[in-house]
Amino acid sequence: MTARHPEPPTARFPAVPGLAYGGDYNPEQWPVATQIEDVELMQQAGVNLVSVGIFSWAMLEPREGEHDFGWLDAVLDRLHAGGIRVALATATASPPPWLTRHHPEILPELADGTVLGQGGRQAYAVSSPVFRDYALRMTRVMAERYGQHPAVALWHVDNELGCHVPHDYSENAAVAFRRWLEARYGTVEALDAAWGTAFWSQRYDSFDEVLPPRAAPTYANPTQQLDFARFSSDELLTHYRALRDVLREVTPHIPTTTNLMLSTGTKWMDYFSWAGDLDVVANDHYLRARDPEGHVELSFSADLTRGVAGGAPWILMEHSTSAVNWQPRNRTKAPGEMLRNSLAHVARGADAVMFFQWRQSAAGAEKYHSAMLPHAGTDTDVWRNTVALGDALRRLDPVKGSRVRADVALVFDYPAWWGAELDSHPTQDLRYADAVMAWYRQLWHRGVTVDVVPAGADLTGYRLVVVPTLYSVTDDAAERVAAAARSGASVLVTYFSGIVDEHDHVRLGGYPGAFRDLLGVRTEEFWPLDAGERLALDDGTTGGLWSEKTHLTGAEAVRTYAGGALDGLPAVTRHGVGSGAAWYVGTRLDDDAASRLTDALLTEAGVAPTVDALPAGVEVVRRHAAGPVDDAAAAFLFVLNHTAQDVTVPVTGVDLLTGGRAEGEVRVPAHGVAVVQEG
Ligand code: GAL
């Protein structure tokens, strides 16, 4: 069983000079002459780290037990000769066709029994002992062959574990799920109690009767669904650990990671519980082209990654130079966007900027996905951007190892996400990521830096703690939030928080259960709204999606509903607690109302934006070199101008990108970036 929040990683960063720069490199798709040119062009671009071998299993072991390493030996030697380090994959991210042909029992299944076949990628069930065995063998072969190769700086286990198959409902999964449940509950009686199986004749008499929540006539047991989500995340982690342990045994000198998918789009892996098993945290992030504020979601993803990394520098393992190939319409990046995207990750703690992929494929499903070197070759803007980014990263060398500091914590929790969006709830319209982003966006636009932290984290020292829609919460995690308020923080809790315990049992006596006393309110009934329906508040602002029939039990009403069935009842409340305060918001505030409340909270908490007078659409983040908190000389101010106008931002120091000095302010051109070493 996975501990929820083990120690953050020890951050054994791969040994590359300066910030790492590069991408996925798939040389097996190209003739040797092209591979030779690759190294020359990588040198031109300043590339110093590439991920190799991710999807190479079928080329490395074309027939069972017969290996062909010649081509990879040559690739690694060539990269080494060119001074480029390698994040070497275990090559296990996609089983070769001979393996699924001989062992179709390794294939994963959907909830409706559909077996997912070979022909794409990731066609394996991590709980298949047969697959595990083959993957372990391949990993050992890779470690033994390449563990002493001087190019290898990092192990890259599998690839985006759970990307395509976060949940597998196969018989292998059923067996492993039962084992996991036995470890969690000990007895079937304990499982029955936790799952509330007195309901709908679901009582189990033995673990053997339990199944994954496969397609059923109606709603599957919610605790079964949650435990299956927990199990599935743990099972992927268990697979990672098994492969990682082989690597540690054979090559203890090389750090190990796998690329996570930390964003508002990936729900099913509880990455906070994975963190302690990675030597360094690596993340893949792709902009959603339809989102006009995709760059704000990017910032959230980067802050979340830093949270998973426990504040340590992390690797941006993949993003795109321009278009992707997997969205309905794949938008090309605008001039300046790729540099801004890259440096936004660096601003928020990345010490490596990497892409999918080095050279754009000529064949296969990803041939229309951009790369560092596009189909059209080097006389292209994409290539010029690649070279310019390499140059920028070299100039940012001094930033390496510095840290981001924040006065604001936003509590983010994967099991709460799973729980909040379960079926058979008061509304089907609630989206956890929207509830989180509503507040993150307010803070982003004010230039306030946020640490995204797991439920249960120690919140001491934060001045403002935001707890959006934390549907399920343990007693311990609820107490951490209360302790923050008692010791002087302003705490904001929003609707549908604290409702259930970790087994999805309602905390009785009135909502919001676990936070009722802290907030000094009691809700007797939820009043979800129709799609598009709006509720007026007494200051003329509005809310939507959700409302509640709430009574004050110690708090004061800051805003009340105006009109309708809840007329005069509290919508926003404040409860003085110790030297701090606990605020509750029982509806989804529209922007105006959320904006007013954010201002009030920042003022009360004494949180200042990173710089004063920040122009709209401009992102600012500061990284601090190790040292005393007030050591301004060792600070780097990142200014990212996402607007079409030139802007000025107050700061004094040297712009590392241009070498120019900023006296009192830096001018950043439209769509441009400045990184000022202050002092
Ligand atoms: C990632 C994956 C890469 C590539 C990329 C395309 O999910 O790890 O191999 O497919 O997406 O955007």
Boltz pocket constraint, residues with backbone or C-beta under 6 A from the ligand:
constraints:
  - pocket:
      binder: B
      contacts: [[A, 159], [A, 160], [A, 163], [A, 284], [A, 286], [A, 318], [A, 324], [A, 325], [A, 356], [A, 366], [A, 369]]
      max_distance: 6.0
